[in-house]
Amino acid sequence: MATGPLTSLGPWRNIESRLDSGLKGWRSRVEDFGRVAAVKERATGQAWTDDETFEGLLMAVLSNNAVWSRSERIRADLAELFSDFSLESYAEPAGR
């Protein structure tokens, strides 16, 4: 295993240890957010769907310079406002 700063697991293990001791349930919160599965899909070469891209860009813009937990708390509301992050549904004219 490489030991360079970008490939070493040491810093990540330290972060996990601190999260385990100070933020119970953090792993399930990360899993519930759905990004772990998305990262695994990307690692196997699967491309982002249009809806995933829409959600990612929207969340990036709305969370810019904000504490991420605030964005996390309103994610369900955002999904409702933005047609479950479906580009096709969101692009439909109102009243259809």
C-alpha positions in Angstrom: 0.0 0.0 0.0 1.3 3.5 -0.9 2.0 5.8 2.0 1.8 9.2 0.4 -0.4 11.8 2.0 -3.3 11.3 -0.5 -3.3 7.5 -0.3 -2.5 6.9 3.4 -5.4 5.6 5.4 -3.9 6.8 8.7 -5.7 10.2 8.7 -9.0 8.7 7.7 -8.8 6.1 10.5 -8.1 9.0 12.9 -11.2 10.8 11.7 -13.3 7.7 12.0 -12.0 7.1 15.5 -12.9 10.6 16.6 -16.4 10.4 14.9 -17.0 7.0 16.5 -16.2 8.4 20.0 -18.0 11.7 19.6 -20.8 11.4 17.1 -22.8 8.2 17.6 -24.7 7.1 14.5 -22.6 9.0 12.1 -22.1 6.0 9.8 -25.8 5.4 9.4 -26.3 9.2 8.7 -23.7 9.0 5.9 -25.3 5.8 4.5 -28.8 7.3 4.7 -27.6 10.2 2.7 -27.0 7.8 -0.2 -23.6 9.0 -1.3 -21.6 5.9 -0.2 -23.5 3.8 -2.8 -23.0 6.6 -5.4 -19.2 6.6 -4.7 -19.1 2.8 -5.1 -21.0 3.0 -8.4 -18.5 5.6 -9.7 -15.6 3.3 -8.7 -17.1 0.6 -10.9 -17.3 3.1 -13.9 -20.9 3.9 -13.7 -21.7 7.5 -14.9 -23.9 9.9 -12.9 -27.4 10.1 -14.1 -28.9 13.5 -15.1 -30.9 13.5 -11.8 -27.9 12.8 -9.7 -26.0 15.6 -11.5 -28.9 17.9 -10.9 -29.1 17.1 -7.2 -25.3 17.4 -6.8 -25.1 20.8 -8.5 -28.1 22.1 -6.6 -26.8 20.9 -3.2 -23.4 22.4 -4.0 -24.8 25.8 -4.9 -27.2 25.9 -1.9 -24.7 24.7 0.6 -21.9 27.1 -0.5 -20.2 28.7 2.5 -22.8 27.1 4.8 -22.5 24.5 7.5 -23.4 21.2 5.8 -25.7 20.1 8.6 -28.1 22.9 7.6 -28.2 21.6 4.1 -28.7 18.0 5.4 -31.6 19.1 7.5 -33.5 20.7 4.6 -32.7 18.1 2.0 -36.1 16.4 2.2 -37.8 19.9 1.7 -35.5 20.5 -1.3 -36.4 17.2 -2.8 -40.0 18.2 -2.6 -39.4 21.6 -4.1 -37.3 20.3 -6.9 -39.5 17.3 -7.9 -37.4 14.7 -6.1 -34.4 16.0 -8.1 -35.9 14.7 -11.3 -34.9 16.9 -14.2 -37.7 15.6 -16.3 -40.4 16.3 -13.7 -38.9 19.7 -12.7 -38.7 20.8 -16.3 -42.4 20.2 -16.9 -44.6 23.4 -17.1 -46.7 24.0 -14.0 -50.2 22.6 -14.2 -49.4 19.5 -16.3 
